[in-house]
């Protein structure tokens, strides 16, 4: 009778790296749901002003903010990754300068200007904000994907071809795995950039944590501004740390 082998610690370690981020997200969302704590803290800082934005709870605003961020990031991945892979292939190499210039233009325009240009086409709501954030977040993903694929050693590519790999097999089995750490770093930068910039969404009727910031600026209420700004900062720090842990979990050979 054979005795089952225990799983080596090394195999379960990558998954263990994601437990702490999951707990941290649960704690942060729980903190956002604790309105009384925020009210007392902001009342102490700004005793002469209304301490808390009352039209929506902070938790709902945070969830809206994460939804807008996630939608824009998903669009960036669905468009940016295939576009960069195509531009890195021989069939698209001639268009690589054009692709790099186009995604760079997306960050030359301020997000507010993109919102104004998108308004006649998408109307009020989160659609225009997602479009602006999509254009704003393309550059890190496309640039890092191009750089990661270009950094694959030529002798490795020649060895893969010598083993009989087709160009498509070489891409999926050799180039993308080797470029993955650089690509993931670009996704991480894009995610944090999109989340921080999503505060402009309320300017065209979108939601999120920019709502109390914009409302506070409109009525000169620093408590509202502080409420939204602190929440966005906490989300950005936690999102960046989560991606750092995800990178370590998915690329354990780099640790």
N, C-alpha and C positions, 0 to 999 in steps of 0.2 A: 504493500500500500504506500503510495507516494504521499509525501507531506507537502501541502501547498507552500510555495515560497512567499515570504513576506515581501511586499513592495519596497524597493530601495527608497531611502529618503530622498535621493536626488530626483526621482521621477515625480514625487508629489510636491517637491519644493516650489516649482513654478506656480502651481495652483494656490499654494499657501500665500504667495505674494499678493494675491488678489483679495484675501480675506480682510485685511486691514482697510483697503479702500472701500470695500462694501460696508463695513461697519462705520467708517468715517462719513460716508454719504447718508447712512441712516441717522447718525447723530446730528449731522448738519440740517437735514430736513426736519428732524424733530425740534431742533433749535428754532428754525423758521416758524414752526407751528406754535411756539410758546410766545404768544403775543404779549402777555403780561410782562415778561422779562424785558422785551424790547421797549414796551411802553415806559417801564420804570427807568431803564437806562437812558432813553432819549429825553425823558422828562427831567432827569438830573442834569443832562448836558444843556438842554434848551428849555428852561422852566417857563419861559414866557410865550412858548409856541405850542401849537397842537403837536403832540409827540409822535403820533403814528398815523400813517395813511389809512383811512378807514374804509374806502370804497372796495378794496380787495384785501384779503389777508396776505401776509408776506409769503406764506407757503404757496398760495395760488400764483402769485406773481413770479416766484422762483421756478415753479413748474412750467409756467408759460415761457419764461426765459430759456429754460433748458429745452423745451420743445422747439422753439425757434432756432436755437443753436444747433440742435440735433438735425433738424430738417435741412438747414443750410449746409452743415458738414456732410450729410449724406449726399446731397447734390454735388458738392465738391468732389467727393470720392468717386461718384458714378461718372462724372465728366472728366475730372482732372487726371485720374490714374490711367484710364485708357488712352487719353490724349497724349500723355507723357510717354507711355509705352510705345505708341505709334510713332511719335516724333523721334524716339530713340532707335527705331528700326531702320534698316536701309531704305525701305519704301517711303518713310516719312522724314528722312534725314534732311532733305532739301527744305522742308517746312519748319524745321526746328527753330531757326531764328524768328520766324513769324509767330510761332506758338509762344516762345519766351517773351516776345514783345507784347503780345496780346494779353497774356496773364499779368504782365507787369503793369500794363495800362490800368487794369482793374484796381490797383492800389494807388495810382496817381490821383484818381478822383476821390474826393472826400465822400464818405458814406452818405452824408446829407445830400450832396449833389446827385448821387445815384438815386436816392429816394425821390428827389424832385423829378428826375427824368423818367423814373418808372411809374410815377403816380398816374399819368394819363392812360397808361396801358393796363395796369393791374388794379388801379383804384385804391381806396383806403383799406387798410387791413395789414395782416402780417405778410402777405404775398410780396409786396414791394420790399419789405425788410429782408425777407429771405433772399430775394434776387440780389440786393445790394451786398448782403453778407456772403453770398455765393461768389460774387465777383471779387470781393475783398479777400476771401480765403483760398482762392485758386493758386496764387503764386507759391506759397510754401510747399504745397503738395506737388505741383508740377515741377518746380525747381529741384526739390530733393529726389524725386523719382528719376529725373534726367541725370542728376549727378550720381545717384546710386548705381544706375545701370551703366553709366560711363566708367565707373570705377572698378567694374569687374575685370580682373586681370585677363589679358589677351591669351596667355598660355592656358588658362582654365577653359576659355572658350574653344581654343584649338583642340584641347584634350577631349572636350565634350563632342566636338564634331568628329574627331578621330574614333570615338566610341560608337559612332553611327547615329547620334542624335540628330533629328530634324531641327530646323530653325525654331519651330514651335516648342518642341520638347526641350531644346536648350534654354529657351526663354523661361518656361515654367519650372524646370528641374534644376537649373543652374543660376541663371541671371537674377530672377526675381528673389529666390532665397538669399543670395549673397547681397542683394541691394536692399533687402527688407528692413534692416535696422535704420538705414538712412531714410527710407520711405516713411517709416513709422515716426521718425523724428519730425518730418515735415507735416504729417497728420497732426501730431501733438501741437506744433506751433500754430497750425491753422485753427485747431479747435479752440485754443486759448484766445487767439485773435478774434475769432468769430464771437465767442462768448462775451468778451469785453466790449466789442463794437456793437453788440445787439442792444445796447442801451439807447440807440437812436431809433429803435422800432416805433416807439409811441408817437414820433413826429408825424407819421402818416396813419395813425390809428392802430398800430400794432400793440401788443401787450408786453409783459415782462417787467423786469426790475427797473427799466428806464421810466416807467410810469410815475412812481413817486419822485424820481429825480426831476423829470420835466415839470410835474405839478409843483414841486417845491421851488424850482426856479421861477415859475410863473407867479407865485404868490409870496416869494421871498421867505420861504419856510425852510430853514436849514435842517430842521429835524427830518423832514421828508427826504431831502437830498442825502443826508447822512444815512438814513435807513436803506435807501437803494444802493448807495455807493458801497457801504460795508458789506451788504449781501452779495453784490457782484464781485467784490474783492475776495470774499470767502469762497465763492464758487470757482473763481478763476484759479486760486491757489490749490484748491482741492482737485480741480480738473487736471491741472498740470502734474500734480503729484500722482494722480491715478494713472495718467499716461506713462509717467516714469516707471511706476510699478508694472504696468502692462508691458512696456518695453523689456524690462528685466525678466518677466515671466515668459515672453515669447522668444527672447533671444538669450537663453541662459548661458550660451557659450561666450558671451561678452563679459559676463560677471567675473 
